[in-house]
Amino acid sequence: MENLIHSTQSHTSLPDCFIFPPDQVPPATSAVVSLPVIDMSCNRDEVRRAILDAGKELGFFQVINHGISEQVMQDMAAVGEEFFQLPAADKVGIYSEDTNKATRLFSGATYETGGEKYWRDCLRFAYDFPVGNSTKDWPDKPQRLREVVENFTLLARGLAMELLQLLCEGMGLPLDYFEGDLSRGYVTLDINHYPPCPNPNVALGLPPHCDRDLIAILLPGQVPGLEVAYKGDWIKIKPVPNAFVVNFGQQLEVVTNGMLKSIEHRVMTNSVLARTSVAMFIAPTEDCLIGPAEEFLSKENPPCYRTLKFCDFKRSYNVVKLGSSLNLRTNLRNIQKGEMK
């Protein structure tokens, strides 16, 4: 528990272990960018085209009029903030540094890349869907946490599956292509908390990475912090009220043979305000074989990625890429091509 960053009431200076070399924290452009905003109440053909265009260009977009009420979103944001405001005694039972534990509270202070640590605490839930008996291991405080998390996950997963079906319609895949093992792995829900940081210019809440899963639904909160790699630079993302940020994972890139993009992103910190966000990830089952779908292959367009079990993919490819590279997608493709020779 002593590793939790938010347990210290105020941080007047940044410990050396959180300071990254300048070349690993290049500043973003000064512009604050709104990702493509897709109104899901529009004509279905229009929505399909907008999702595909965003997926080909950025791998990120925001959705509004998505069918999840403002109250549900507010409740999820509020209960996450309430959890991190609890006394330490109410959280000690859920804290664990065991990465195999499905439900746990942990800190970026215990994870390193090249020796540096991350300015982030996280409450993680990972469980089979539907939730079933998984809630017995969930925290019992705040009192409404279990109910709110279960309801939010049910609705957010439904939104993700609707988006995947729209992709199938737009790309000519069978409508049930992403049903079954491709989306029936663990559902993971992270409540991320980034306390105020004494020197946000040299620290990272999360390092540059691509998500290894299929698709992610993010409730970003009111405080900006998400940055996305775009055309060799970092762009700051401005949250849109009552919108979810949608992020394509690497498995969508592999299935579409690179047509859809899984793009690097990172989280920056804030010197004054704490930031709490909620991210839900849909993943394949561990033994699911994933490779480019036949619909995307031809003599002119051979497979750019190997077919691998998801568990082997996770072991082979590290999501973290620090340094000068701003495009892990290209690196992934090059590595896969090299291994296919």
PEHUJO-V925773 format. One record per backbone hydrogen bond with DSSP energy under -0.5 kcal/mol. CO is the residue of the C=O (numbers start at 0). NH is the residue of the N-H. If there is no record, write none. Layout:
co:CO nh:NH
co:CO nh:NH
This chain:
co:0 nh:3
co:3 nh:6
co:4 nh:7
co:6 nh:8
co:9 nh:11
co:12 nh:14
co:14 nh:17
co:15 nh:18
co:16 nh:116
co:17 nh:19
co:20 nh:23
co:21 nh:24
co:30 nh:32
co:30 nh:235
co:32 nh:34
co:32 nh:237
co:35 nh:37
co:35 nh:61
co:36 nh:38
co:37 nh:39
co:37 nh:63
co:38 nh:41
co:42 nh:46
co:43 nh:47
co:44 nh:48
co:45 nh:49
co:46 nh:50
co:47 nh:51
co:48 nh:52
co:49 nh:53
co:50 nh:54
co:51 nh:55
co:52 nh:56
co:53 nh:57
co:53 nh:58
co:54 nh:260
co:58 nh:247
co:60 nh:245
co:61 nh:37
co:62 nh:243
co:63 nh:39
co:66 nh:68
co:68 nh:72
co:69 nh:73
co:70 nh:74
co:71 nh:75
co:72 nh:76
co:73 nh:77
co:74 nh:78
co:75 nh:79
co:76 nh:80
co:77 nh:81
co:78 nh:82
co:79 nh:83
co:80 nh:84
co:81 nh:84
co:81 nh:85
co:82 nh:85
co:86 nh:89
co:87 nh:90
co:87 nh:91
co:90 nh:93
co:90 nh:94
co:91 nh:94
co:93 nh:104
co:96 nh:98
co:97 nh:100
co:101 nh:103
co:101 nh:125
co:103 nh:123
co:104 nh:95
co:105 nh:121
co:106 nh:109
co:107 nh:110
co:107 nh:117
co:112 nh:115
co:115 nh:112
co:117 nh:119
co:119 nh:107
co:120 nh:192
co:121 nh:105
co:121 nh:123
co:122 nh:190
co:123 nh:103
co:124 nh:188
co:126 nh:186
co:130 nh:133
co:131 nh:134
co:132 nh:135
co:133 nh:136
co:134 nh:137
co:141 nh:144
co:143 nh:147
co:144 nh:148
co:145 nh:149
co:146 nh:150
co:147 nh:151
co:148 nh:152
co:149 nh:153
co:150 nh:154
co:151 nh:155
co:152 nh:156
co:153 nh:157
co:154 nh:158
co:155 nh:159
co:156 nh:160
co:157 nh:161
co:158 nh:162
co:159 nh:163
co:160 nh:164
co:161 nh:165
co:162 nh:166
co:163 nh:167
co:164 nh:168
co:165 nh:169
co:166 nh:170
co:167 nh:171
co:167 nh:172
co:173 nh:176
co:175 nh:178
co:178 nh:181
co:179 nh:182
co:179 nh:183
co:180 nh:284
co:185 nh:187
co:185 nh:282
co:186 nh:126
co:187 nh:280
co:188 nh:124
co:188 nh:190
co:189 nh:191
co:189 nh:278
co:190 nh:122
co:191 nh:276
co:192 nh:120
co:192 nh:194
co:193 nh:274
co:196 nh:199
co:198 nh:201
co:198 nh:202
co:201 nh:19
co:203 nh:118
co:205 nh:266
co:207 nh:320
co:208 nh:264
co:210 nh:249
co:212 nh:250
co:213 nh:248
co:214 nh:281
co:215 nh:246
co:216 nh:279
co:217 nh:219
co:217 nh:244
co:218 nh:277
co:221 nh:223
co:224 nh:267
co:225 nh:236
co:226 nh:265
co:227 nh:234
co:229 nh:232
co:232 nh:229
co:233 nh:28
co:234 nh:227
co:235 nh:32
co:235 nh:237
co:236 nh:238
co:239 nh:242
co:243 nh:62
co:244 nh:217
co:245 nh:60
co:246 nh:215
co:248 nh:251
co:248 nh:252
co:249 nh:253
co:250 nh:254
co:251 nh:255
co:252 nh:257
co:253 nh:256
co:254 nh:292
co:255 nh:258
co:260 nh:262
co:263 nh:228
co:264 nh:208
co:265 nh:226
co:266 nh:204
co:266 nh:205
co:269 nh:196
co:274 nh:193
co:276 nh:191
co:277 nh:218
co:278 nh:189
co:279 nh:216
co:280 nh:187
co:281 nh:213
co:281 nh:214
co:282 nh:184
co:284 nh:287
co:285 nh:310
co:287 nh:289
co:287 nh:309
co:289 nh:307
co:292 nh:295
co:293 nh:296
co:300 nh:297
co:305 nh:307
co:307 nh:289
co:308 nh:312
co:309 nh:313
co:310 nh:314
co:311 nh:315
co:312 nh:316
co:315 nh:317
co:318 nh:209
co:326 nh:330
co:327 nh:331
co:328 nh:332
co:329 nh:333
co:330 nh:334
co:331 nh:335
co:332 nh:336
co:333 nh:337
co:334 nh:338
co:335 nh:339
co:336 nh:340
co:337 nh:340
